[in-house]
Amino acid sequence: MALLPVLMMLSTPALACPVCGGGGANAQAYIDTMIFLSALPLLLLGGVAFFFWWKTMRVTVDEEPSGRLPQARPQP
């Protein structure tokens, strides 16, 4: 039973990810990929929101034949 703590002290710690923990040439590729995959959902949601905004503005402009945005009518 006393052998287990000794073996645990002598062993080197294992890294969960050899790329990010080990450094080397692939470390920058790992970081770049992590940033890209983190930003991808935000960019997709932003693209969808921009598309709907653009479609809404296009429909608003198409309603007025002169190409100007319609003006608000005064309330009686």
Backbone torsions as a table, in degrees:
resi	resn	phi	psi	omega
1	MET	NA	-31.7	-179.8
2	ALA	-75.9	-13.2	-178.9
3	LEU	-74.5	-30.9	-177.4
4	LEU	-62.4	-46.8	178.0
5	PRO	-63.7	-34.7	179.1
6	VAL	-66.6	-43.8	178.2
7	LEU	-64.3	-36.7	179.1
8	MET	-67.6	-33.4	178.7
9	MET	-73.9	-31.8	-177.1
10	LEU	-81.8	-24.6	-177.7
11	SER	-76.2	149.8	177.2
12	THR	-83.1	147.5	180.0
13	PRO	-67.6	137.3	178.8
14	ALA	-88.5	134.2	178.0
15	LEU	-87.8	136.5	-178.2
16	ALA	-67.9	-34.2	-179.5
17	CYS	-128.0	114.2	-177.8
18	PRO	-68.2	-21.4	-178.2
19	VAL	-79.6	-52.1	-175.5
20	CYS	-78.3	-33.1	-177.9
21	GLY	-87.1	-26.4	-175.3
22	GLY	-86.0	-12.1	-178.1
23	GLY	72.7	-147.2	178.2
24	GLY	84.7	-164.6	-174.0
25	ALA	-71.6	-26.0	-175.8
26	ASN	-87.3	-6.1	-176.8
27	ALA	-63.4	-41.8	-179.8
28	GLN	-67.3	-37.8	177.0
29	ALA	-63.3	-38.4	177.5
30	TYR	-63.7	-45.2	-179.4
31	ILE	-65.5	-43.2	178.9
32	ASP	-62.5	-42.1	178.8
33	THR	-66.0	-38.5	178.7
34	MET	-63.7	-42.0	178.4
35	ILE	-65.3	-43.7	179.9
36	PHE	-62.1	-46.2	-178.4
37	LEU	-71.3	-25.1	175.6
38	SER	-75.7	-35.5	-178.3
39	ALA	-82.9	-21.4	-174.8
40	LEU	-57.4	-48.6	179.1
41	PRO	-62.5	-36.7	178.4
42	LEU	-66.0	-40.6	178.4
43	LEU	-66.7	-38.9	178.4
44	LEU	-65.4	-45.0	178.1
45	LEU	-65.0	-40.0	176.4
46	GLY	-63.8	-38.2	177.8
47	GLY	-65.5	-40.9	178.3
48	VAL	-66.4	-43.5	178.7
49	ALA	-63.0	-42.1	178.1
50	PHE	-64.1	-39.8	179.5
51	PHE	-61.3	-47.5	-180.0
52	PHE	-66.2	-37.0	176.3
53	TRP	-63.3	-44.3	-179.2
54	TRP	-63.9	-42.6	177.7
55	LYS	-63.7	-39.5	179.2
56	THR	-64.9	-43.6	179.6
57	MET	-66.8	-36.1	179.5
58	ARG	-66.9	-40.8	178.3
59	VAL	-65.7	-39.1	179.0
60	THR	-63.6	-41.6	179.8
61	VAL	-70.5	-36.8	-178.5
62	ASP	-68.9	-21.3	179.3
63	GLU	-70.8	-27.9	-179.3
64	GLU	-98.7	119.2	-176.5
65	PRO	-64.1	-26.2	-177.7
66	SER	-77.6	-9.9	-178.9
67	GLY	90.0	-6.7	177.6
68	ARG	-87.8	157.0	175.4
69	LEU	-69.9	139.1	-179.7
70	PRO	-64.7	141.4	179.1
71	GLN	-87.1	150.6	178.0
72	ALA	-70.6	137.0	177.8
73	ARG	-86.0	140.0	178.2
74	PRO	-68.7	141.6	179.6
75	GLN	-82.4	135.8	179.1
76	PRO	-71.8	NA	NA
